[in-house]
């Protein structure tokens, strides 16, 4: 019970950090305000994107897991402090705005209850799923040997060559970081804390996507979220009948399918209405996260952007808009080149 309570505290702390980081990112609207759900979502992609870059560099240099934890702790503390100092006024503006319009926000508490209930369901259904073996074994091996994917979890032997796809997939390293700083077991981090986090963020993404599609009508957006959640529950997710979110939300594939894909669609819809540079920054961060979650996620992210760029080439007249989207495509393109064309990387 103490382990689960500590996992709940860690989950709340992560959501708070995501919100603080999200307030520090620029926004496309002139008033610079962003809702709480948007801040949490933006903060997650900033957190995961910057960690991916730092973790890849540390793994390439042959650093230990302890050194990665120290470097990332310093970087995360710096980013959080900068966000607090630069956007401290945003917190006050949110309080004033909520006091003025609180009667129009009955959907938010219901959305929180829906996310928590859905997270509880996914955690309970995960007891019958055995897909966490690879992730948990990788985390355990890195924790015991104080390494970053340089030991084979099956045999315990040190690897001489590392696949580029393993080098770029730093999602398990992020889970190992949580284990090291919290003292929780790898199974608790994977099956409880990260599972609940990904489920809650997936509900937030659906909420923002439907909120945009229904032009700000919260009743219709909340009803659409309920329908989407029910569809995932009764079909064992909309992606695969094996359960990619229920019980497997800790995996990088689930993060890409349930967070990156709908976020990219949301950003694309917003870019056709706003020509702000901040949206392209968020799209770039989504590309970095897609590189770090799973190998096939790199390819699908590139396909998504290309599909969006085709109508922009045909009917669009905004040259800078097209060039920015092309720049966002560079990161997954380089990732694909590393994964599919480089033979291997010697382990340091």
SULBEL-V288761 format. One line per field, one symbol per residue. ss: DSSP state (H for helix, E for strand, C for the rest). burial: b if it has 24 or more other ideal C-beta (glycine too) atoms within 12 Angstrom, else e. A space follows every 50 residues. Layout:
ss = ???
burial = ???
This chain:
ss = CHHHHHHHHHHHHHHHHHHHHHHHCCCCCCCCCCCHHHHHHHHHHHHHHH HHHHHHHHHHCCCCHHHHHHHHHHHHHHHHHHHHHHCHHHHHHHHHHHHH HHHHCHHHHHHHHHHHHHHHHHHHHHHHCCCHHHHHHHHHHHHHHCCCCC ECCCCCCECCEECHHHHHCCHHHHHHHHHHHHCCCHHHHHHHHHHHHHHH HHHHHHHHHHHHHCCCCHHHHHHHHHHHHHHHHHCCCCCCCCCCCCCCCC CHHHHHHHHHHHHHHHHHHHHCCCCCHHHHHHHHHHHHHHHHHCHHHHHH HHHHHHHHHHHHHHHCCCHHHHHHHHHHHHHHHHHHHHHHHCCCEECC
burial = eeeeeebbebbeebbbbbbbbbbbbbbbeeeebbbbbbbbbbbbbbbbbb bbbbbbbbbbeebbbebbbebbeebbeebbeebeeebeebbeebeeeeee eeeeeebbeebbebbbebbebbbebbeebebbebbbbbbbbbbeeebbbb bebeeeeebeebbbbbbbbbbbbbbbbbbbbbebbbbbbbbbbbbbbbbb bbbbbbbbbbbbeeeeebeebbebbbebbeebbeeebbbeeebbbbbbbb bbbbbbbbbbbbbbbbbbebbeeeebebbbbbbbbbbbbbbbbbbbbbbb bbebbeebbeebeeeeeeeebbebbbebbebbbebbebbeeeeebeee
